[in-house]
Amino acid sequence: MSSDAVKHDYHLVNPSAYPLIGSIAAFVMAVGGVIWMKGLFGLEKHTAWVFFLGLAGVLYTMFGWWMEVVKEANGGDHTPVVSIGLRYGMILFIVSEVMFFVAWFWIFFEMALFHGHRALTPDVGNFSGVAQAWATWPPKGVEVVQPFSLPLVNTLTLLLSGTTVTWAHHALQVGDRRSAKWGLFLTILLGLLFTSIQAYEYTEIFKDHMFFSPDAANSGLYGSSFIMATGFHGFHVIIGTIFLTVCLLRLMGGGFTPQKHFGFEAAAWYWHFVDVVWLFLFAFLYVILPGIK
């Protein structure tokens, strides 16, 4: 009766300063973003050091806090009950990310249907009215990105990466660590390839001023919604690539077992989410709406 052994399935975390540090760092980063774009507190516009100071604090918090979670997992603190909570947490996180992309799609369709003079606003219950509105989107004078060139290559790249990460996950489940490492390594390479292709695509877009034409009053709306949607997705690809790289390092260091590998499983879920979102972006932003003209 005098034993101090844990008698329940829940893990009570130790006191940590990371929530406070992370909150302060996020606040500094947000204020730094305002200073960078607009100027504030006597600091001139384009002053970036405050933003990067906050970003460094956020990255420090992420690294330190997640290292503590890894130590908890290796120490046996992630009981079946705790693992269920981690899974629900990851699912809710992905759902929140889905809502971000719903917002970007909403913006894009809003602009496609209701751009221009109010007299041209279509009756959304009338299919012909919707088709007429879409026929003038993108605005006249805007040169769109050809979908069956670099965007198609990026689509095939992400689809292939979805198969390699599934291969790695299945290999880990059956104890084939060598195949799991190769699958993860190939997925990371494909993620880097996607990011490189999109960066090149952006340089071509801005070099040729494709989305901004003096003949198109609404060209800025199209360009902004397009860049925000695809750029936000590209940011998520970078995050997912880092996530998978950390999993590969843990795997090479002897971490993960066929029974306990939720860190890798969460990374795989996130990567598949990134895949699916890109399919919607490719279909609507690159192919369907621009092709209606």
C-alpha positions, 0 to 999 in steps of 0.5 A: 500500500505504501508503493509509489507506483502509478496505479492508473493508465494516464500520464501526468506530465511534469511541470514545463515552461514550454507553454509559456515560452511558446506563447510569448514567442508566438506573440513576438512573431505576430507583432514582428510580422506587423512590424515587417509589413507595416511598421510599429513602435517606432520601427520602420516597415521592412524591419524583420529582426523582431519576426525572426526573433519570435520565430526562433523562440517558436522553433526552440519551443517545438524542438524542446517540447517534442523532445520531451514527448519523445522521451515520454514515449521511450520511457513507457508513459504512452499507455494505450489510453494516452495513445488514444488521446494522442490520436484524437489530438492529431485528428483534430489538428488535421481537421483544423488544417482542413478548415484553413484550406476550406477558407482558401477554397471559399475565397477562390470560389467567391472571387470566381462567382462574384468578381466584377460589377454587382450587376454581373453577380450571377444567380447561384441557383441558375446553372447558366448564370454560374457558368457565365460568371466562371467564363470570365474567371480568371479575368481577361488579360491574366495568363494562367499557369499551364496545368499539364506541365510543372503542376502535373509533374508535382501532382505525380510527385506527391501521389508517388510520395503517398505510395512510398510513405505507405510502403514505409509504414507497412514495412515498419508494422511487419518489422522490416526496418530496412525497407521502412528507412528506404521508404521514408528516405524516398518520401523525403526526396519526393517532398524536396522535389515538389518544393523545388518545382514549386519554387521554380514555378513561382519564379516563372510566375513573378518573372512573367507577371502572369497574374497581374495585367493592367487590362484586368481590374480583378487580376490581383484577386486571382493572383492573391487567391492562387498564391495564398492557396498554393503557397500555404499548401507548399508551406505544409509540404515543407512542414511534412518533409521536416516531420518525416525527416525527424521520423527517419532520424528516430528510426535510424537511431533505433526508435519505433517498434512494430507495436509503438510508432505513433510518431511515424503514423502521425507523420504519415497521416499528415502527409496523406492529408497534404496529398489529398489537398493538392489533388483538390488544388490541382483540379480546381485552381489549375484545371477546371476553373481556368479551363472553362473560359 
